[in-house]
Amino acid sequence: ALALDPDSVTGRVGLSQALLRKGDITSAGDELFEALRRHPDNALARSALGELQLWSGDFAHGWDNYEARLEHAEMRRFPFPRWNGERPVPGALLVYSEQGIGDMMLFASCLPDVADVEQLIVEAPERLLSIFARSFPDARVVPYAGSERPRWLREVPRITAAISAGSLMRLFRRSPDSFPPAAGYLKADAQRVANWRNRLARHSGRLKVGVSWRG
């Protein structure tokens, strides 16, 4: 593709991703920097560079460049001023849902860092509503509505600012030290925990093996 069109941004981004899979991080970065040299304002190349920087642990530059994803046409937008961390926030601050369930669980680690707001409104996928409501009792958790206008907009108080969930990382996770200790910020359902304890207790004396994984 690049032989046919050296200016192809998608070609250089694709080559960069292929080089990354081979473990050649330096060359992968070189391709993205070359794409940006040719097209400084290209959102695809900028966000791809951000992902590469995050992968390599350069969180400050990575999250800054990852913000370019918001310029893509398919990204959702709300008619409220963008929040950039200013405090205090009069009225309500909306944190709206972005990407998949695993991403939202990661982004939610920043919610305890959001302070000095009259009300925090967190939009979440249906499967995360109950666990987010338990884990962040000071926030109002509302359902993700996809591309449709959310019904809950008519019921919430005055929203004065909004931010995409993924953009919280740029404000609160700019270095490895800024990530919270692994004490856990999501709260399990107490009744389900008790049910499983009782169920496993019936098999006392037998080996119990749990299988877990992480992304």
N, C-alpha and C positions, 0 to 999 in steps of 0.2 A: 504493500500500500504506500509506503513512504518512497519507494522508487518511482511510483507513478505521481505522487504528490507529496513532496517534502514538507509542505505546509500543513498536512493533515494532522489536526489535533487528536482525533480519535485513533489514528494510526500510532502516534507517539505514546498516547496513554495505554493503548493495547500492548505495544512493545514493552513499555515500562512494567506492566503487570506480568508479562511473560518473564522478563528479567528478574523480577522479584521472586517469582515461583522457583527460579533457578538458584536463588540465593545471592544474586548480584545486586545488592542494594545500591551501591554507588552508581552503576550504570543505569539502574531504574530511575534514580533521582536525576541523573544527567539528561535523560530523555524528557522528563517533565520540565526541567529548567529550560531546555531548548524550546519546548512547546510554548512556554511562557515568554521566552525571549521573542519569539515570533508573534505571539498573540497575548500580550500582557494582561488583557482583561477577560480571558477565557475562563468561565466558571468551571468547566469540566476539568481542565488541566490544574487549576488552582485547588479544587477540592480533592483531586487525585493526589496532588503533592501533600496536602494535609493528611490524608489517610496514610501515605508512606511515612511521613514524619511521626505520626502517632504510633505506627507499627514499630518504628525504631526508637521510641521513647522520648522524642523531642516534643513534649506536650505543648509548650507555650506556642511555638510556631505552628505545630500541627493543628491545634484547635482554631487558631486564627485563620489559617488557610482553609480549614474544613468549613468555615462559615460560607464559603462560596457556593456550597450546595444549595443554599437558600435562594440563589439566583436562578435555579433551574425552573422551567415553566411549570413543572408538575408539582412543585412544592405548595403546600397549603398556606394561605395568608388570612389574617384576621384584620379588621379595620380599626386596630388600636395602635397607639405608639409603641415602638419597640423598646423593651426594657434592656438596659445595658448595665444593670447593677446599681443604679441610683437608689439612695435611701434617704429618708423613708418614702414609702409608696402610699400616697393617699388613695382611697378606694381599693379596688381589688386588682391583684396581679394574676393574669392567666398564664399558666404553663401548659401549652397544648401538645398533644401527642405527636410523636414522630417515629417512623420506622417500625420495627417489629417488637414483639413482647420482650425478648432478651435485651434489646437496646433500651427499651423503656425502663426495665429493671435496673440497668446500669445507670441511666440518666437520673433515675429517682434517688440515687445515693446523694445527689446534690440538694434535694429538697430540704433537709434539716439545716442547710447553710443559708437558706433564704429567710431573712429576718426583716423586721421593721416594715411589715406590710399589714394593712388593715385586714385584708382577707386574701388567702392564697387559694386559687382555684386550679385544680390539677385535672387535666383531661387524660383519660387512660382507656386502653382497650378493654372490652367487656370482661375478659378473663382475669384482668388485674384489678378490677374495681374493689372487690372485697379485701384483698390483701393490702392495697394502697390505703383504703379507708382505715383499716386496723393499724397500719404502720405509721400513718401521718394524720393523727386525729385532729390536728389543728387546721388541716386543709379540707376544703370541700372538693370531693372527688366526683367528677362527672364523666359520662360515657363518651367515647370517641364516636363521631358521627360520619366518618369517611368524608366524601366530597360534598355531602349535603350540609345545609345550614343547621347547626345544632339547635335542638329545641330548648336546651337548658339556657341558651343565651337570653331568653325572655324572662327567666326566673332568677338570674343572678343579679347581685347589686352592681353598681357602676364599676365597669372595668376601665382602669386608667392606663394600663400597660400590659403587654403580652410578650412572651418569649417562647420560642420552640424549645422542647425539652432537651434536644441535643446541644443547644447553645449554652445551657447551664454549665457544661463542662469547661467552656472557654473562660467563664467567670471564676469557677471554683476549683478546677483541677489542672492547674498550669504547671505542676511539677509532680514527680512521684510522691513527694512528702505530703502533698495536699490531699491524697486519697485517704479516706477514713480507715482506721484499723479494722481488722476483720472480726469485729464484734457482732456484726449483723445489724441491719437497719430495717429488714422486712420481718413482720411478726406473723408467725403461724397461727392458725385457728386453734384456740385452746381446747375446744371440744373435740376436734379431730385428733389433736395430740393425745388427749386423755383416752379416746377410743382406741387408738393404736397401742398405747401403753397397756391397756387392759387386754387387748387382743394378744399382744406378745407375751404378757405375763402368764397366759394360759399354757404357754409352751416352756415353762421354766425347766431348766436342766438341759434344754436342747440348744444346739449351736444356732445363732441367728446371724445372718450375713446381710448387710446392706450394700447396695450398689449405687454409687453416686457418680455424677459427671459434671463437668463445667465447660463452658465455651471459652 
